[in-house]
């Protein structure tokens, strides 16, 4: 591949996760044990060992409390992008609420780093059909690319028939933004989610690797991979939650770091901004 795959990290803590939200009150966040800084630094050290750079989609709530962490990520040569402020799902916000909190987070990250923030990723990939209006707001406030659309069917997110490859996308109001959807492998017409995160922990490594390799070799294009700092932290506090949420969140946490090491050694990675520029989708 002449264009690197995108290595991305959603910088949030274990108590921000949407799957656990019914069990964790937002007003308890500030009093909970924070593990995001230590876990993110662990990822930074790991990426340095492999000589790779990635894109860190930082939650504004984290950036406001841990500005030095944002500086450390940028100082290590990684791209800083925006993950919103409150980790509220886009379709649970009004357009005015979404605009205010997304602008707030973008400006905060830019003030901390002194550099423009070009990329956005919604909490839990919550730009779906009924919230495509958010793309116009992203364009309005200065984002050049988005990575929020998951071309699969899921109970909380997804546009099942969305374009799978990076592309320029028309917004509902007639604007345009670069979109890099989360990675899916095509198997006999079925879209297998292989983008990372919970799928990377739940699927056998060989299947994730096969799916990602098929995107590079068969489709001859780069893929988008993601994970969270808490996914390499099997010692994180256990939150009482529903059976499905516990399964999605805690399964194979103890295997994730070793799998990630294998992945970093077997594929070529870079930042989303770098790869989109090479593809001619952003300038």
C-alpha positions as CSV (number, residue, x, y, z in Angstrom):
1,X,0.0,0.0,0.0
2,X,1.4,3.4,-1.0
3,X,-1.1,5.1,1.4
4,X,-0.8,4.2,5.1
5,X,-3.8,2.8,6.9
6,X,-5.2,5.2,9.5
7,X,-4.3,4.3,13.1
8,X,-6.7,6.1,15.4
9,X,-7.4,6.3,19.2
10,X,-10.6,7.6,20.8
11,X,-9.2,9.3,23.9
12,X,-11.8,8.7,26.6
13,X,-11.9,6.9,30.0
14,X,-13.7,3.7,30.9
15,X,-16.6,5.6,32.5
16,X,-17.4,7.6,29.3
17,X,-18.4,4.6,27.3
18,X,-21.9,4.7,25.9
19,X,-22.6,1.0,26.6
20,X,-22.0,1.6,30.4
21,X,-23.9,5.0,30.4
22,X,-27.1,3.5,32.0
23,X,-25.0,2.4,35.0
24,X,-22.8,5.6,35.4
25,X,-24.2,9.0,36.1
26,X,-22.5,11.9,34.3
27,X,-22.3,13.8,37.6
28,X,-20.1,11.0,39.0
29,X,-17.4,11.3,36.3
30,X,-15.3,13.8,38.0
31,X,-15.2,11.7,41.2
32,X,-14.2,8.4,39.6
33,X,-10.7,7.1,39.3
34,X,-9.1,8.5,36.1
35,X,-7.0,6.1,34.1
36,X,-7.0,7.8,30.7
37,X,-3.6,9.6,31.1
38,X,-1.7,6.5,32.1
39,X,-3.4,4.3,29.5
40,X,-2.8,6.8,26.7
41,X,0.8,7.2,27.6
42,X,1.1,3.4,27.4
43,X,-0.2,3.6,23.8
44,X,2.2,6.5,23.0
45,X,5.1,4.3,24.2
46,X,3.9,1.4,22.2
47,X,3.5,3.4,19.0
48,X,7.0,4.8,19.5
49,X,8.4,1.3,19.8
50,X,6.9,0.6,16.3
51,X,7.8,4.0,14.9
52,X,4.2,4.8,13.9
53,X,2.1,7.9,14.2
54,X,-1.7,8.0,14.5
55,X,-4.7,10.3,15.0
56,X,-6.0,10.8,18.5
57,X,-9.7,11.8,18.6
58,X,-9.7,13.5,22.0
59,X,-12.8,14.0,24.1
60,X,-13.2,17.6,25.1
61,X,-14.1,16.6,28.7
62,X,-10.7,14.9,29.0
63,X,-8.8,17.7,27.3
64,X,-10.3,20.3,29.7
65,X,-9.0,18.3,32.7
66,X,-5.8,16.9,31.2
67,X,-4.4,19.5,28.8
68,X,-0.9,18.2,29.3
69,X,-2.0,14.9,27.9
70,X,-3.1,16.6,24.7
71,X,0.2,18.4,24.5
72,X,2.1,15.1,25.1
73,X,0.2,13.4,22.2
74,X,1.0,16.3,19.8
75,X,4.6,16.5,21.0
76,X,5.0,12.9,20.1
77,X,4.1,13.7,16.5
78,X,0.5,12.5,16.4
79,X,-2.5,14.2,14.9
80,X,-5.0,15.7,17.3
81,X,-8.6,15.4,16.2
82,X,-12.0,16.0,18.0
83,X,-14.3,13.5,19.7
84,X,-16.8,16.0,20.7
85,X,-17.0,17.3,24.3
86,X,-19.5,15.3,26.4
87,X,-19.7,11.9,24.7
88,X,-23.4,12.4,24.1
89,X,-24.7,10.6,21.1
90,X,-25.3,13.0,18.2
91,X,-28.9,11.9,17.7
92,X,-29.7,12.6,21.3
93,X,-28.7,16.3,20.9
94,X,-30.4,19.2,19.1
95,X,-28.5,20.8,16.3
96,X,-27.9,23.8,18.5
97,X,-26.5,21.6,21.3
98,X,-24.3,19.7,18.9
99,X,-22.9,22.9,17.4
100,X,-22.1,24.5,20.7
101,X,-20.4,21.5,22.3
102,X,-18.5,20.5,19.1
103,X,-17.2,24.1,18.6
104,X,-16.3,24.2,22.2
105,X,-14.2,21.1,22.0
106,X,-12.6,22.0,18.7
107,X,-11.5,25.4,20.0
108,X,-10.2,23.9,23.3
109,X,-8.0,21.5,21.4
110,X,-6.7,24.2,19.1
111,X,-6.0,26.5,22.0
112,X,-4.0,23.7,23.8
113,X,-2.0,22.6,20.7
114,X,-1.8,25.9,18.7
115,X,-2.7,23.9,15.6
116,X,-5.9,23.5,13.5
117,X,-8.1,20.5,14.3
118,X,-9.3,19.1,11.0
119,X,-11.0,15.8,11.9
120,X,-14.1,14.8,13.9
121,X,-15.5,11.5,15.2
122,X,-18.8,11.2,16.9
123,X,-19.4,9.4,20.2
124,X,-20.3,5.8,19.3
125,X,-20.4,6.5,15.6
126,X,-23.7,8.3,16.1
127,X,-23.9,10.1,12.8
128,X,-26.7,7.9,11.3
129,X,-29.4,8.6,8.8
130,X,-31.4,10.7,11.2
131,X,-28.4,12.8,12.3
132,X,-26.7,13.4,8.9
133,X,-27.5,17.1,9.6
134,X,-24.5,17.1,11.9
135,X,-22.2,17.0,8.8
136,X,-23.3,20.4,7.8
137,X,-22.4,21.7,11.2
138,X,-19.0,20.1,11.0
139,X,-18.4,21.9,7.7
140,X,-19.7,25.2,9.1
141,X,-17.3,25.2,12.0
142,X,-14.3,24.2,10.0
143,X,-13.7,20.5,10.0
144,X,-12.4,19.0,6.7
145,X,-13.0,15.4,7.4
146,X,-15.3,13.1,9.5
147,X,-14.9,9.5,10.6
148,X,-18.2,8.8,12.3
149,X,-20.1,6.6,9.8
150,X,-20.0,2.8,10.3
151,X,-21.4,1.0,7.3
152,X,-22.9,-1.8,9.3
153,X,-26.2,-2.6,11.0
154,X,-26.0,-2.2,14.8
155,X,-28.5,-1.4,17.6
156,X,-26.9,2.0,18.4
157,X,-25.2,3.1,15.2
158,X,-24.6,2.4,11.5
159,X,-25.7,3.2,8.0
160,X,-25.7,-0.3,6.5
161,X,-25.5,0.7,2.8
162,X,-23.1,3.6,3.3
163,X,-20.0,3.8,1.1
164,X,-17.2,1.7,2.6
165,X,-14.1,3.5,1.2
166,X,-12.8,7.0,2.0
167,X,-14.6,9.5,-0.2
168,X,-16.0,13.0,-0.6
169,X,-19.5,13.1,0.8
170,X,-22.3,15.6,0.0
171,X,-24.0,17.0,3.1
172,X,-27.8,17.5,3.4
173,X,-27.5,21.2,2.8
174,X,-25.3,20.8,-0.3
175,X,-21.8,21.1,1.3
176,X,-19.0,18.6,1.0
177,X,-16.8,16.8,3.5
178,X,-14.2,14.0,3.3
179,X,-15.6,10.9,5.1
180,X,-13.5,7.9,6.1
181,X,-15.9,5.2,7.3
182,X,-14.9,2.6,9.8
183,X,-13.4,-0.5,8.2
184,X,-15.6,-3.4,7.0
185,X,-14.5,-6.4,5.0
186,X,-16.7,-7.7,2.3
187,X,-17.5,-11.4,2.5
188,X,-20.0,-12.7,0.0
189,X,-22.0,-9.5,0.2
190,X,-21.8,-9.4,4.0
191,X,-20.1,-6.5,5.7
192,X,-17.8,-7.8,8.5
193,X,-16.8,-5.0,10.9
194,X,-13.0,-5.2,11.3
195,X,-12.3,-1.6,12.3
196,X,-11.0,-2.3,15.8
197,X,-12.3,-1.6,19.2
198,X,-14.7,-4.3,20.5
199,X,-14.6,-6.1,17.2
200,X,-10.8,-6.4,17.5
201,X,-11.3,-8.0,21.0
202,X,-14.3,-10.2,20.2
203,X,-13.3,-11.6,16.8
204,X,-10.3,-14.0,16.6
205,X,-7.2,-12.2,15.6
206,X,-6.8,-14.2,12.4
207,X,-10.2,-13.0,11.2
208,X,-9.5,-9.4,12.0
209,X,-6.2,-9.7,10.2
210,X,-7.7,-11.4,7.2
211,X,-10.4,-8.7,6.9
212,X,-8.0,-5.8,7.1
213,X,-5.5,-7.5,4.8
214,X,-8.3,-8.0,2.2
215,X,-9.0,-4.3,2.2
216,X,-5.3,-3.6,1.5
217,X,-4.7,-6.4,-1.0
218,X,-7.9,-7.1,-2.7
219,X,-9.5,-3.7,-2.6
220,X,-6.1,-1.9,-2.9
221,X,-6.9,0.8,-0.4
222,X,-6.1,1.8,3.2
223,X,-8.4,1.0,6.1
224,X,-9.4,2.9,9.3
225,X,-8.5,1.2,12.6
226,X,-9.5,2.4,16.1
227,X,-9.2,1.6,19.7
228,X,-9.6,3.2,23.1
229,X,-7.0,3.6,25.9
230,X,-9.1,1.6,28.3
231,X,-9.0,-1.4,26.0
232,X,-5.4,-2.2,27.0
233,X,-6.3,-1.9,30.7
234,X,-7.7,-5.2,32.1
235,X,-7.3,-3.8,35.6
236,X,-9.9,-1.1,35.2
237,X,-12.7,-1.0,37.7
238,X,-15.7,-3.2,36.8
239,X,-19.0,-1.4,36.5
240,X,-22.3,-3.3,37.3
241,X,-24.1,-3.3,34.0
242,X,-26.3,-5.4,31.7
243,X,-25.0,-8.7,30.4
244,X,-24.6,-7.5,26.8
245,X,-22.8,-4.3,27.9
246,X,-20.4,-6.2,30.1
247,X,-19.7,-8.6,27.3
248,X,-19.0,-5.9,24.8
249,X,-16.8,-3.9,27.2
250,X,-14.8,-6.4,29.2
251,X,-14.3,-9.4,26.9
252,X,-10.6,-10.0,26.0
253,X,-9.2,-6.8,27.6
254,X,-6.3,-8.9,28.7
255,X,-5.5,-9.9,25.1
256,X,-5.9,-6.6,23.4
257,X,-2.4,-5.2,23.9
258,X,-0.7,-8.3,22.5
259,X,-3.0,-8.3,19.5
260,X,-2.3,-4.7,18.9
261,X,1.5,-5.3,18.9
262,X,1.0,-8.0,16.3
263,X,-1.1,-5.6,14.2
264,X,1.4,-2.8,14.4
265,X,4.1,-5.2,13.2
266,X,2.0,-6.5,10.3
267,X,0.5,-3.4,8.7
268,X,1.6,0.1,7.7
269,X,0.0,2.9,9.6
270,X,-0.1,6.7,9.7
271,X,-2.4,9.6,10.5
272,X,-5.8,10.0,9.0
273,X,-4.9,13.5,7.8
274,X,-1.8,12.2,6.1
275,X,-3.6,9.4,4.3
276,X,-6.6,11.5,3.2
277,X,-4.2,14.1,1.8
278,X,-2.4,11.4,-0.2
279,X,-5.7,10.1,-1.5
280,X,-6.5,13.7,-2.7
281,X,-9.6,13.9,-0.5
282,X,-8.3,16.9,1.6
283,X,-5.6,19.5,0.9
